[in-house]
Amino acid sequence: MTSPTAFRWAAFGLGLLAFALRAAEKMLPLRPTYTTAPVGIVGYVVIVGLIVVGIPFGVFALLARRARRAAGFVRRDGRLVVEASPVAAGTQAVLLMSLAGGFAPSPMGSRGIPANLLLVATLPMGIFVGAAIAILLVRRPEVELDPEGLTIRRLRRETRLGWDDLLPGGPLPPTRRWPRQLRLHLNAPGPFDDMLSSEDVPVGWLHIDATSLADTIRHYVDHPELRPTLAR
């Protein structure tokens, strides 16, 4: 399960499982009510939680470890490309599908609900499922490195930076283990005299180790003679 595409399909399958388990939980004949003893409620929540949450998210965590080990650059049309993280997308998708299952009406409870109210009640379910599918299909953000510079493609905008636009000696490796952003300092004045302009790379949503990305960018910033090799 090292291919990002295969991992996304696996995440979708686990999302369906999370949805089904959450929806099935609402049909259990032993669901606690307001008259149930507190001990019974706690026991129910623990046992059902381990099944509904533990199974899909436990399997997902095991697959995510393998996916993270395979993270890195891919070669595409003479460029080095960092794709969107399937782990980040999959985490959100499985969570959304699990939440969607909570809005699925039970057959017993929906018998006395008018059709129009039933539609309104299940509308959030469709929104959550649609959002999960969109997250898995839209592969953003993405970063491309080529001989002239780098391109940061986000969901709604694109940023192009030339190698000479970046401050030599950077970016430095992040100090946090799982940083969300990697800051690139630019050779341009900032909003204040003692500051430089900067651009953030959403590395927390990219399929690469943040230190590896920082080291690679810094390598080509500091060694202009090596930049043409990116096209090979």
Phi, psi and chi 1 to 4 in degrees:
 res  aa     phi    psi   chi1   chi2   chi3   chi4
   1 MET       -   52.4 -167.9   62.9   60.7      -
   2 THR   -98.4  -19.4   56.6      -      -      -
   3 SER   -73.8  131.4  165.7      -      -      -
   4 PRO   -58.7  -36.6  -26.6   35.8      -      -
   5 THR   -65.6  -44.9  -60.6      -      -      -
   6 ALA   -62.7  -38.8      -      -      -      -
   7 PHE   -65.4  -38.2 -175.5   87.9      -      -
   8 ARG   -64.5  -40.2  -72.1  171.0 -173.0  -89.6
   9 TRP   -63.0  -41.1  -81.4  108.4      -      -
  10 ALA   -63.9  -40.7      -      -      -      -
  11 ALA   -63.5  -38.3      -      -      -      -
  12 PHE   -64.5  -42.6  179.6   71.1      -      -
  13 GLY   -62.1  -41.4      -      -      -      -
  14 LEU   -68.9  -31.2  -69.4  172.0      -      -
  15 GLY   -64.4  -41.9      -      -      -      -
  16 LEU   -62.6  -40.1  -70.5  176.7      -      -
  17 LEU   -63.1  -44.0  175.6   60.8      -      -
  18 ALA   -62.1  -40.2      -      -      -      -
  19 PHE   -62.0  -48.0  175.6   89.9      -      -
  20 ALA   -64.2  -42.4      -      -      -      -
  21 LEU   -65.3  -40.2  -69.6  173.0      -      -
  22 ARG   -67.3  -40.7 -175.9   67.1 -179.8   88.5
  23 ALA   -68.6  -39.5      -      -      -      -
  24 ALA   -65.9  -32.2      -      -      -      -
  25 GLU   -59.9  -31.4  180.0  -90.1  -27.4      -
  26 LYS   -72.3  -15.4  -58.8 -179.7   66.1  177.5
  27 MET   -97.2   -2.3  -55.4  177.3 -165.7      -
  28 LEU   -64.4  133.6  -67.4  177.0      -      -
  29 PRO   -70.3  -16.1   25.7  -34.7      -      -
  30 LEU  -101.9   19.7  -60.3  178.0      -      -
  31 ARG   -61.0  136.6  -70.8 -167.4   81.3 -158.2
  32 PRO   -69.9  153.7   26.0  -34.3      -      -
  33 THR  -121.3 -175.5   64.2      -      -      -
  34 TYR   -68.4  -14.3   66.8   92.9      -      -
  35 THR   -92.2   -6.7   60.1      -      -      -
  36 THR   -71.5  143.4  -54.5      -      -      -
  37 ALA   -63.5  146.9      -      -      -      -
  38 PRO   -54.6  -36.8  -26.1   34.3      -      -
  39 VAL   -63.4  -40.2  174.1      -      -      -
  40 GLY   -65.7  -38.4      -      -      -      -
  41 ILE   -65.1  -45.5  -64.4  175.9      -      -
  42 VAL   -62.7  -44.1  172.5      -      -      -
  43 GLY   -61.7  -40.8      -      -      -      -
  44 TYR   -63.6  -46.5  177.5   89.6      -      -
  45 VAL   -61.7  -42.1  170.2      -      -      -
  46 VAL   -66.1  -49.8  171.0      -      -      -
  47 ILE   -65.8  -50.1  -65.1  173.5      -      -
  48 VAL   -66.0  -37.4  173.4      -      -      -
  49 GLY   -61.7  -40.2      -      -      -      -
  50 LEU   -62.6  -33.8  -71.5  174.7      -      -
  51 ILE   -80.5  -53.4  -63.2  173.8      -      -
  52 VAL   -67.1  -40.0  174.0      -      -      -
  53 VAL   -96.3  -42.6  177.5      -      -      -
  54 GLY   -65.2  -40.2      -      -      -      -
  55 ILE   -66.7  -60.2  -67.6  177.1      -      -
  56 PRO   -64.8  -41.5   21.3  -31.4      -      -
  57 PHE   -76.1  -28.0  -76.3   94.9      -      -
  58 GLY   -67.1  -45.6      -      -      -      -
  59 VAL   -63.9  -40.6  174.9      -      -      -
  60 PHE   -61.1  -41.6  179.8   86.2      -      -
  61 ALA   -62.7  -39.1      -      -      -      -
  62 LEU   -65.3  -43.1  -67.4  175.4      -      -
  63 LEU   -68.3  -34.6  -63.6  178.1      -      -
  64 ALA   -64.8  -33.4      -      -      -      -
  65 ARG   -63.0  -42.2  -69.2 -177.4   62.6 -177.0
  66 ARG   -68.0  -39.2  -63.6 -171.8   60.1 -176.5
  67 ALA   -64.4  -39.8      -      -      -      -
  68 ARG   -66.0  -35.5  -73.9 -166.6  178.2   98.1
  69 ARG   -65.8  -26.5  -74.2 -162.1  -64.9  -93.7
  70 ALA   -92.2    3.4      -      -      -      -
  71 ALA   -69.0  147.5      -      -      -      -
  72 GLY   161.8 -167.9      -      -      -      -
  73 PHE   -76.6  151.9  -68.3   95.7      -      -
  74 VAL  -125.4  148.3  -64.0      -      -      -
  75 ARG   -91.8  127.0  176.2   69.7   64.7  176.2
  76 ARG  -146.2  114.6 -175.3 -166.9  -56.6  166.4
  77 ASP    52.7   46.3  -60.0  -30.8      -      -
  78 GLY    72.4   25.5      -      -      -      -
  79 ARG  -136.9  155.8  -67.1  163.9  -66.7  170.4
  80 LEU   -94.7  126.1  -76.2 -178.2      -      -
  81 VAL  -121.4  135.8  179.8      -      -      -
  82 VAL  -107.9  115.3 -175.6      -      -      -
  83 GLU   -83.4  166.5  -62.2  178.1  -27.5      -
  84 ALA   -64.7  144.8      -      -      -      -
  85 SER   -70.7  119.8  170.0      -      -      -
  86 PRO   -70.4  -22.7   28.4  -34.8      -      -
  87 VAL   -69.0  -46.5  176.1      -      -      -
  88 ALA   -62.8  -44.3      -      -      -      -
  89 ALA   -66.2  -42.6      -      -      -      -
  90 GLY   -64.8  -38.7      -      -      -      -
  91 THR   -59.6  -46.4  -59.3      -      -      -
  92 GLN   -66.8  -38.9  -62.3  175.5   68.3      -
  93 ALA   -66.1  -45.6      -      -      -      -
  94 VAL   -64.0  -40.6  174.4      -      -      -
  95 LEU   -63.0  -44.7  176.9   60.3      -      -
  96 LEU   -65.0  -39.7  -72.0  171.5      -      -
  97 MET   -66.4  -36.2  -65.6  -75.7  -81.9      -
  98 SER   -65.5  -41.7  178.8      -      -      -
  99 LEU   -65.0  -37.1  -67.4  174.2      -      -
 100 ALA   -61.6  -38.2      -      -      -      -
 101 GLY   -61.1  -26.5      -      -      -      -
 102 GLY   -69.5  -18.1      -      -      -      -
 103 PHE   -96.2   -4.0  -69.8   96.8      -      -
 104 ALA   -68.3  125.1      -      -      -      -
 105 PRO   -73.5  142.0   27.5  -33.3      -      -
 106 SER   -79.2  145.3   63.9      -      -      -
 107 PRO   -56.1  -37.2  -24.1   33.4      -      -
 108 MET   -70.2  -43.9  -63.9  179.7   60.2      -
 109 GLY   -75.1  -21.4      -      -      -      -
 110 SER   -89.4   -4.1   61.6      -      -      -
 111 ARG   -66.1  -35.6  -70.5  175.5 -177.4  172.9
 112 GLY   -97.4    9.7      -      -      -      -
 113 ILE   -95.6  128.1  -57.3  177.3      -      -
 114 PRO   -58.1  153.2  -22.4   32.1      -      -
 115 ALA   -60.0  -39.5      -      -      -      -
 116 ASN   -68.2  -37.6   58.4  -23.2      -      -
 117 LEU   -71.7  -33.1  -66.3 -179.7      -      -
 118 LEU   -64.7  -38.6 -175.4   61.4      -      -
 119 LEU   -63.7  -43.1  176.9   61.6      -      -
 120 VAL   -64.7  -37.5  173.2      -      -      -
 121 ALA   -67.5  -32.0      -      -      -      -
 122 THR   -94.4   -3.3   56.4      -      -      -
 123 LEU   -59.0  -44.3 -178.2   60.9      -      -
 124 PRO   -59.0  -32.4  -22.9   33.5      -      -
 125 MET   -60.9  -46.0  178.2  180.0   66.4      -
 126 GLY   -65.3  -35.7      -      -      -      -
 127 ILE   -65.2  -45.1  -66.3  174.7      -      -
 128 PHE   -65.5  -42.1  -79.7  122.2      -      -
 129 VAL   -65.1  -43.9  171.6      -      -      -
 130 GLY   -62.5  -39.8      -      -      -      -
 131 ALA   -64.5  -39.4      -      -      -      -
 132 ALA   -63.5  -43.3      -      -      -      -
 133 ILE   -65.5  -41.3  -65.6  173.9      -      -
 134 ALA   -63.0  -40.3      -      -      -      -
 135 ILE   -62.2  -38.3  -73.1  172.4      -      -
 136 LEU   -74.4  -30.9  -68.6  173.2      -      -
 137 LEU   -85.7  -36.0  -68.2  178.6      -      -
 138 VAL   -85.8  105.3  179.4      -      -      -
 139 ARG   -92.5   75.8  -58.1 -166.2  177.3 -165.5
 140 ARG  -134.6  148.8  -71.2  -69.7 -176.5  -89.6
 141 PRO   -81.7  173.6   32.1  -36.8      -      -
 142 GLU  -151.1  146.4 -171.2  176.2   78.7      -
 143 VAL  -126.6  134.6  173.5      -      -      -
 144 GLU  -122.7  136.3  -65.2 -177.4   -4.4      -
 145 LEU  -114.2  128.6  -82.4   61.8      -      -
 146 ASP  -137.1  176.6   59.2   56.5      -      -
 147 PRO   -59.3  -24.6  -27.8   36.5      -      -
 148 GLU   -92.5  -20.3  -76.3   73.1   41.9      -
 149 GLY   161.5 -153.3      -      -      -      -
 150 LEU  -133.5  152.8   59.7   90.0      -      -
 151 THR  -123.3  130.0  -57.0      -      -      -
 152 ILE  -108.9  113.1  -52.8  169.1      -      -
 153 ARG  -104.3  113.3  -69.3 -166.8  171.3   90.7
 154 ARG  -101.3 -176.2  -59.9  176.5  179.9   83.3
 155 LEU   -64.8  -39.8 -178.2   61.5      -      -
 156 ARG  -119.7   -3.8  -57.8  176.8   64.2  177.2
 157 ARG  -153.5  164.5   69.0 -175.0  178.9   95.5
 158 GLU  -130.7  136.7  178.7  178.0  -53.8      -
 159 THR  -120.9  129.8  -58.0      -      -      -
 160 ARG  -114.2  127.0  176.5   65.8 -179.2  176.9
 161 LEU  -128.1  129.8  -62.5  171.9      -      -
 162 GLY   -78.4  157.0      -      -      -      -
 163 TRP   -59.7  -37.1  -69.2  117.1      -      -
 164 ASP   -74.9   -8.9  -67.3  -25.6      -      -
 165 ASP   -77.9  -16.1  -65.6  -27.4      -      -
 166 LEU   -93.9  143.8  -56.8  178.8      -      -
 167 LEU   -71.9  128.0 -166.5   68.7      -      -
 168 PRO   -57.6  149.7  -23.7   34.0      -      -
 169 GLY    86.0    0.2      -      -      -      -
 170 GLY  -135.0  171.1      -      -      -      -
 171 PRO   -78.7  150.9   30.7  -36.3      -      -
 172 LEU   -79.0  152.9  -62.5  176.5      -      -
 173 PRO   -59.8  140.1  -22.0   32.6      -      -
 174 PRO   -66.7  149.6   23.0  -32.4      -      -
 175 THR   -86.0  -24.9   55.9      -      -      -
 176 ARG   -84.2  152.6  -63.6  174.7   55.9 -171.7
 177 ARG   -72.4  -41.9 -176.4  175.3 -178.3 -176.8
 178 TRP  -123.3   70.7  -56.5  108.4      -      -
 179 PRO   -70.6  150.2   28.4  -35.4      -      -
 180 ARG   -88.7  -30.6  -59.8  180.0   64.3 -178.5
 181 GLN  -131.0  147.7  -57.5  -72.7  -16.1      -
 182 LEU  -116.8  117.4  177.9   65.2      -      -
 183 ARG   -88.2  127.0  177.3  148.8  -62.3  179.8
 184 LEU  -105.1  119.3  -53.6  178.0      -      -
 185 HIS   -86.1  137.4  -68.2  -73.9      -      -
 186 LEU  -106.8  155.7  -50.1  179.8      -      -
 187 ASN   -81.1   61.2  -81.2  -41.2      -      -
 188 ALA  -153.1  146.6      -      -      -      -
 189 PRO   -66.8  146.2   23.2  -32.8      -      -
 190 GLY   -94.4 -167.4      -      -      -      -
 191 PRO   -68.7  -19.5   22.2  -31.8      -      -
 192 PHE  -124.8  159.4  -57.0  101.2      -      -
 193 ASP   -62.9  -33.6  -67.1  -21.4      -      -
 194 ASP   -96.1   17.9   57.6  -15.5      -      -
 195 MET  -126.6  153.2  -65.6 -179.4   60.5      -
 196 LEU  -107.8  154.4  -67.7  171.3      -      -
 197 SER   -68.5  155.3  -65.2      -      -      -
 198 SER  -147.5  163.4   62.2      -      -      -
 199 GLU  -138.1  134.0 -175.8   70.9   36.1      -
 200 ASP   -98.6  134.6  -72.4  -23.3      -      -
 201 VAL  -100.0  124.5  179.0      -      -      -
 202 PRO   -74.2   67.4   28.2  -34.2      -      -
 203 VAL   -66.6  -23.4   69.7      -      -      -
 204 GLY   -65.6  -17.7      -      -      -      -
 205 TRP  -111.4   15.7  -71.4  -94.3      -      -
 206 LEU  -108.6  153.4  -65.7  173.7      -      -
 207 HIS   -90.5   64.1 -165.6   42.5      -      -
 208 ILE  -162.8  155.6 -164.8  170.8      -      -
 209 ASP   -72.7  134.5  176.2   70.6      -      -
 210 ALA   -61.9  -38.6      -      -      -      -
 211 THR   -65.9  -40.0  -61.9      -      -      -
 212 SER   -62.2  -42.5  176.8      -      -      -
 213 LEU   -65.8  -44.0  178.7   59.6      -      -
 214 ALA   -61.8  -43.6      -      -      -      -
 215 ASP   -64.6  -39.8  -69.2  -15.2      -      -
 216 THR   -67.6  -46.0  -58.6      -      -      -
 217 ILE   -61.6  -45.1  -66.2  175.7      -      -
 218 ARG   -63.0  -34.9 -173.9  171.5   65.7 -105.2
 219 HIS   -61.1  -44.6  179.5   72.4      -      -
 220 TYR   -81.5  -23.1  -71.5  106.4      -      -
 221 VAL   -66.7  -42.9  169.4      -      -      -
 222 ASP   -86.1  -10.9  -66.2  -17.8      -      -
 223 HIS  -130.2   78.9  -62.7   87.8      -      -
 224 PRO   -59.0  -29.7  -19.6   30.5      -      -
 225 GLU   -67.5  -17.2   72.0  -80.7    2.6      -
 226 LEU   -93.3   -8.3  -60.6  178.1      -      -
 227 ARG   -62.6  -37.7  -63.3  170.7 -171.5  169.2
 228 PRO   -59.5  -23.8  -25.2   35.4      -      -
 229 THR   -67.3  -15.8   63.0      -      -      -
 230 LEU   -64.5  -24.5  -73.4  167.6      -      -
 231 ALA   -83.9   -4.7      -      -      -      -
 232 ARG   -83.5      -  -62.8  176.1 -176.5  172.9
